[in-house]
Amino acid sequence: MEYEGQICRAPMERASFMLPIMVGCSYNRCKFCNLFRHLKYRELPLGQIEEELIRVREAGGSPGRIFLGDGNAFAQKDDRLIQILEMIRQYFPACEEINMDATVTSILKRSDEALRRFGDLGVRHLYLGIESGLNDVLAFMEKDHNQEQAYEAIRRLRQAGMIFDAHIMTGVAGKGRGTENAEALSEFLNRTRPAYVVNFSMFLHKEVPLYRNILDGSFLPASEQENLEEERILIERLDAEILYDGFHDYIGFRVRGRLPRDKEKMLLRLDGEIRRVQGENLYSYVQGECPALEKCGGGNVWK
């Protein structure tokens, strides 16, 4: 199948067979996100999805893990998602798990019976865009949930036999609020205990709605140093058993490990990087097309 758009999946899904079931994101309103804004959302025909399954099987493929794309694949209607899951079972009966991105709302709108059915058909890991531990930040960024709703969605998906994984974002609360966000987010993650946490440190793109808030002063971005300091506080406060992977693509830094086992090693790496960027006033601004998130711009370019 010819893939349309940018491939977006958690690093732990890099070895999974990625099966697109739609193009774009059905929500696509998060202020900071530029992954799917250039795409017109549409569901792929079931016949096209089946053709891809047949192609992979005839090529000798036998995936143990399948990741459904694009953004928020779990928001598909119950009957359609069940049909897709049943097709996967038909062509790849040995597949151990089917994973995908989800939103809190896409879980809460389901009945318990439907959630159990998805679990029975092999859905295991749901990646939720938690992003922040602060309700006012979630509302400002136009996420589709607050913290209490997230707690309820996670409780219900676990009850149905599925596994919760979290996407978060240092810098999402803006300048001067890193400590506050890290403390709130650590409390949330310690209570909910996701299997995986993926932290994509915020970068700023001129084509997203958040950029207008930067221009009018209603959102003050944090520097890369602040983002690293926020991440350090977060990791220091996490005591749950979590596989953690943190990316700062603009400055080419990544910190990962299994918490709490690797906490001290991870904190030492962060300390070293904080010292390296200290005083440089770096902001992760991306101007123009930059799918690899290389340094396409820099400094306080929005002023």
C-alpha positions as CSV (number, residue, x, y, z in Angstrom):
1,M,0.0,0.0,0.0
2,E,1.3,3.4,-0.9
3,Y,1.5,5.4,2.4
4,E,0.1,8.9,2.3
5,G,1.5,11.6,4.7
6,Q,4.1,11.3,7.4
7,I,4.5,8.1,9.4
8,C,3.8,8.7,13.0
9,R,4.1,6.0,15.6
10,A,5.8,5.4,18.9
11,P,9.4,4.1,18.8
12,M,8.4,0.9,20.4
13,E,6.3,0.2,17.3
14,R,9.2,0.5,14.9
15,A,9.3,-3.3,14.3
16,S,5.5,-3.6,13.9
17,F,3.7,-4.0,10.6
18,M,2.0,-0.6,10.1
19,L,-1.4,-1.0,8.5
20,P,-3.1,2.3,7.5
21,I,-6.8,2.2,7.9
22,M,-7.4,5.9,7.3
23,V,-5.5,9.0,6.1
24,G,-4.9,11.8,8.6
25,C,-6.5,12.3,12.0
26,S,-10.2,12.4,12.7
27,Y,-9.6,14.9,15.6
28,N,-6.8,17.0,14.2
29,R,-7.4,20.0,16.5
30,C,-4.5,20.0,18.9
31,K,-3.0,23.4,18.6
32,F,0.6,22.2,18.5
33,C,0.3,19.4,16.0
34,N,1.3,19.7,12.3
35,L,1.5,16.0,11.4
36,F,-1.9,15.8,9.6
37,R,-3.0,19.3,8.9
38,H,-2.1,19.0,5.2
39,L,-4.2,15.9,4.8
40,K,-7.9,15.6,4.2
41,Y,-9.2,13.0,6.6
42,R,-10.8,9.9,5.1
43,E,-11.2,6.3,5.9
44,L,-9.6,3.8,3.6
45,P,-12.0,1.3,1.9
46,L,-12.2,-2.1,3.6
47,G,-11.3,-3.7,0.3
48,Q,-8.1,-1.7,0.1
49,I,-7.2,-2.7,3.7
50,E,-7.9,-6.4,2.9
51,E,-5.7,-6.2,-0.3
52,E,-2.8,-5.0,1.8
53,L,-3.2,-7.9,4.3
54,I,-3.3,-10.3,1.3
55,R,-0.2,-8.7,-0.2
56,V,1.8,-9.0,3.0
57,R,0.7,-12.6,3.6
58,E,1.6,-13.6,0.0
59,A,5.0,-11.9,0.4
60,G,5.6,-14.3,3.3
61,G,4.9,-11.9,6.1
62,S,3.6,-13.1,9.4
63,P,3.7,-10.1,11.8
64,G,3.5,-10.7,15.5
65,R,2.5,-7.0,16.1
66,I,0.4,-4.7,13.9
67,F,0.1,-1.0,14.4
68,L,-3.0,0.7,12.9
69,G,-2.5,4.1,11.4
70,D,-2.9,7.1,11.1
71,G,-3.7,9.4,14.0
72,N,-6.4,8.3,16.4
73,A,-7.2,5.0,14.7
74,F,-9.2,3.9,17.7
75,A,-11.9,6.5,16.9
76,Q,-13.2,4.3,14.0
77,K,-16.9,3.3,14.4
78,D,-17.4,0.1,16.4
79,D,-18.6,-2.1,13.5
80,R,-15.8,-0.9,11.1
81,L,-13.0,-1.4,13.6
82,I,-14.4,-4.9,14.5
83,Q,-14.4,-5.8,10.7
84,I,-10.8,-4.7,10.4
85,L,-9.7,-6.6,13.5
86,E,-11.5,-9.7,12.3
87,M,-9.8,-9.4,8.9
88,I,-6.4,-9.2,10.6
89,R,-7.3,-12.4,12.6
90,Q,-8.3,-14.1,9.4
91,Y,-5.1,-13.4,7.5
92,F,-2.7,-13.4,10.5
93,P,-4.1,-15.7,13.2
94,A,-0.7,-15.8,15.0
95,C,-0.6,-12.0,15.4
96,E,-0.2,-11.4,19.2
97,E,-1.2,-7.8,19.5
98,I,-2.8,-5.0,17.5
99,N,-1.9,-1.5,18.7
100,M,-2.9,2.1,17.8
101,D,-3.2,5.7,18.9
102,A,-6.4,6.7,20.7
103,T,-7.9,9.7,22.5
104,V,-9.6,9.8,25.8
105,T,-12.9,10.6,24.1
106,S,-12.6,7.7,21.7
107,I,-12.5,5.4,24.8
108,L,-15.2,7.1,26.8
109,K,-17.7,7.0,24.0
110,R,-17.5,3.2,23.8
111,S,-19.6,0.8,25.8
112,D,-17.8,-1.7,28.2
113,E,-19.1,-4.5,25.9
114,A,-17.4,-2.9,22.8
115,L,-14.2,-2.3,24.7
116,R,-14.1,-6.0,25.8
117,R,-14.8,-7.1,22.2
118,F,-11.8,-5.1,21.0
119,G,-9.6,-6.7,23.7
120,D,-10.8,-10.1,22.7
121,L,-9.9,-9.4,19.1
122,G,-6.3,-8.6,20.0
123,V,-6.2,-4.9,20.7
124,R,-3.4,-4.5,23.4
125,H,-1.6,-1.1,23.5
126,L,-3.5,2.2,23.2
127,Y,-1.3,5.2,23.0
128,L,-3.1,8.2,24.6
129,G,-2.0,11.8,24.0
130,I,-1.9,12.9,27.7
131,E,0.5,15.7,26.9
132,S,0.1,17.7,30.2
133,G,-0.8,17.3,33.8
134,L,-2.6,20.6,34.0
135,N,-6.3,21.0,33.0
136,D,-5.9,24.6,31.9
137,V,-3.1,23.6,29.5
138,L,-5.2,20.8,28.1
139,A,-8.0,23.2,27.4
140,F,-5.8,25.9,25.9
141,M,-4.2,23.3,23.6
142,E,-7.6,22.0,22.6
143,K,-7.1,18.5,23.7
144,D,-10.3,16.5,23.9
145,H,-10.1,15.7,27.7
146,N,-9.4,16.8,31.2
147,Q,-7.5,14.8,33.8
148,E,-10.6,13.2,35.5
149,Q,-11.8,12.0,32.1
150,A,-8.4,10.6,31.4
151,Y,-8.4,8.6,34.7
152,E,-11.8,7.2,33.8
153,A,-10.8,6.2,30.3
154,I,-7.7,4.5,31.5
155,R,-9.6,2.6,34.1
156,R,-12.1,1.4,31.5
157,L,-9.5,0.3,28.9
158,R,-7.6,-1.7,31.5
159,Q,-10.9,-3.3,32.7
160,A,-11.3,-4.4,29.1
161,G,-7.8,-6.0,29.1
162,M,-5.9,-3.4,27.1
163,I,-2.7,-1.6,28.1
164,F,-2.3,2.2,28.5
165,D,0.7,4.0,27.0
166,A,1.2,7.7,27.3
167,H,2.4,10.4,24.9
168,I,3.5,13.5,26.8
169,M,5.2,16.8,25.8
170,T,7.7,18.9,27.9
171,G,7.3,22.6,27.1
172,V,3.6,22.3,26.4
173,A,2.7,24.5,29.5
174,G,5.0,27.3,28.2
175,K,7.7,29.5,29.7
176,G,8.0,29.4,33.5
177,R,5.5,26.6,34.0
178,G,7.8,23.6,33.6
179,T,8.1,22.7,37.2
180,E,4.3,23.0,37.8
181,N,3.6,20.8,34.8
182,A,6.2,18.2,35.7
183,E,4.9,17.9,39.2
184,A,1.3,17.5,38.0
185,L,2.2,15.1,35.3
186,S,4.4,12.9,37.6
187,E,1.4,12.6,39.9
188,F,-0.8,11.5,37.0
189,L,1.7,9.0,35.7
190,N,2.5,7.6,39.1
191,R,-1.3,7.0,39.7
192,T,-2.0,5.6,36.2
193,R,1.3,3.7,35.7
194,P,1.5,3.4,31.9
195,A,3.6,0.7,30.3
196,Y,5.4,3.2,28.1
197,V,5.9,6.9,28.2
198,V,7.0,8.7,25.0
199,N,8.0,12.3,25.5
200,F,8.2,14.4,22.4
201,S,9.6,17.7,23.6
202,M,7.6,20.5,22.0
203,F,8.8,22.1,18.8
204,L,7.2,25.2,17.3
205,H,6.0,25.3,13.7
206,K,4.8,28.4,11.9
207,E,1.9,26.4,10.3
208,V,0.1,25.3,13.6
209,P,-2.5,27.4,15.4
210,L,-0.2,27.7,18.4
211,Y,2.1,29.9,16.4
212,R,-0.6,32.6,16.3
213,N,-0.7,32.5,20.1
214,I,3.1,33.0,20.2
215,L,2.8,36.0,17.9
216,D,0.1,37.6,20.0
217,G,1.8,36.8,23.3
218,S,-0.9,34.6,24.7
219,F,1.6,31.7,24.7
220,L,5.2,32.2,25.7
221,P,7.3,29.2,24.6
222,A,9.9,27.6,26.9
223,S,13.5,27.3,25.8
224,E,15.2,23.9,25.3
225,Q,17.0,24.4,28.6
226,E,13.7,24.8,30.4
227,N,12.3,21.7,28.6
228,L,15.3,19.7,29.8
229,E,14.9,21.0,33.3
230,E,11.2,20.1,33.3
231,E,12.0,16.6,32.1
232,R,14.6,16.2,34.9
233,I,12.0,17.1,37.5
234,L,9.5,14.7,35.9
235,I,11.9,11.8,35.8
236,E,13.1,12.5,39.4
237,R,9.5,12.3,40.7
238,L,8.4,9.2,38.8
239,D,8.4,6.1,40.9
240,A,6.2,3.8,38.7
241,E,7.6,0.9,36.7
242,I,7.7,2.6,33.2
243,L,9.7,2.3,30.0
244,Y,10.5,5.9,29.2
245,D,11.8,7.5,26.0
246,G,12.3,11.2,25.7
247,F,13.1,13.1,22.5
248,H,14.5,16.6,22.0
249,D,14.9,16.4,18.3
250,Y,15.9,20.0,17.7
251,I,19.1,19.7,19.8
252,G,19.7,16.0,19.0
253,F,19.2,14.7,22.5
254,R,17.4,11.6,23.7
255,V,17.1,10.1,27.2
256,R,15.6,6.6,27.7
257,G,15.5,3.8,30.1
258,R,13.4,1.7,32.5
259,L,12.2,3.5,35.6
260,P,13.0,3.4,38.4
261,R,15.9,1.1,37.6
262,D,17.7,3.6,35.3
263,K,16.7,6.8,37.0
264,E,20.1,7.9,38.2
265,K,21.7,7.2,34.9
266,M,19.0,9.2,33.1
267,L,19.3,12.1,35.5
268,L,23.1,12.3,34.9
269,R,22.5,12.4,31.1
270,L,20.0,15.2,31.6
271,D,22.4,17.1,33.9
272,G,25.1,17.0,31.2
273,E,22.8,18.2,28.5
274,I,21.4,21.0,30.7
275,R,25.0,22.2,31.3
276,R,25.7,22.0,27.5
277,V,22.8,24.3,26.5
278,Q,22.8,26.5,29.5
279,G,22.6,30.2,28.5
280,E,22.3,29.5,24.8
281,N,18.6,30.6,24.6
282,L,17.7,27.8,22.2
283,Y,14.1,27.4,21.0
284,S,12.9,24.5,18.9
285,Y,11.4,26.5,16.1
286,V,10.8,24.8,12.7
287,Q,10.3,26.9,9.7
288,G,9.1,25.4,6.4
289,E,9.1,21.7,5.5
290,C,11.3,19.8,7.9
291,P,10.1,16.2,8.3
292,A,13.4,15.2,10.0
293,L,13.1,18.0,12.5
294,E,16.6,19.3,11.7
295,K,17.6,22.8,12.6
296,C,15.6,24.8,10.0
297,G,15.4,27.9,12.1
298,G,16.5,29.1,15.5
299,G,16.4,31.7,18.2
300,N,13.5,34.0,19.0
301,V,12.5,34.1,15.4
302,W,8.8,34.9,16.1
303,K,9.7,38.3,17.5
